[in-house]
Amino acid sequence: QTLGDGKQSQRALHQCSLWLPGKQRYCRFPSVEGFDFCGHHLASRGDEGSARIPCPLDPRHSVFASELQRHLRICPRAKEGQAEAALPCFQRDVNSGLDEDACYEEDCV
């Protein structure tokens, strides 16, 4: 994006420079200070020292491997799981079929 005088707009200066061919536009996330790409695309290009891995609680997003423990405490999926576990009716793995003491019809003759 350029203005009439050839200078880039302020928005473009602070926007990720990765072209998304499927969407026919640039990524709209803000770029990391001092770089041309946002945090996600900077890491995927290998410019960042740390690798990104899928979040174990929700693989729809990724986190830096070095920040995984911190992320697990603040991940929205972790908070949802904690809220669910706090419910009075919650019992972990109640329908998993792993209960060895359960009496099934074919076993209880």
C-alpha positions, 0 to 999 in steps of 0.5 A: 500500500502506497500513498500518492507520494510513494511512502507506505501508509502507517497501517502497512508499515505495522502490518504483516508482509505475508501475502495470502494467495488463497485470500488475495490479500496480506495478513492483517496481523500487526508485525513484530517490532523490528520485523516485517512479519507477525509473530505467527508468520515470523516463526513459520518462516524460521526467522525466530529461534524457537519452534512452534508446536500445536497447543496440546489442549486445542490444536487449532492454534500453535505456541512457541515450544519454550513458552508451552508451560506458561501457555497451558496456564493461560490457554482459553481451553484450559480455563474452560476445562477448569470451569467444567471440572468445578461443576458439582455434576462433573466426574472425570472419565465417567463414560470412558468405559475404563471402570474395571469394577463395572458389571456388564450384562454378559459378565454378571450372569 
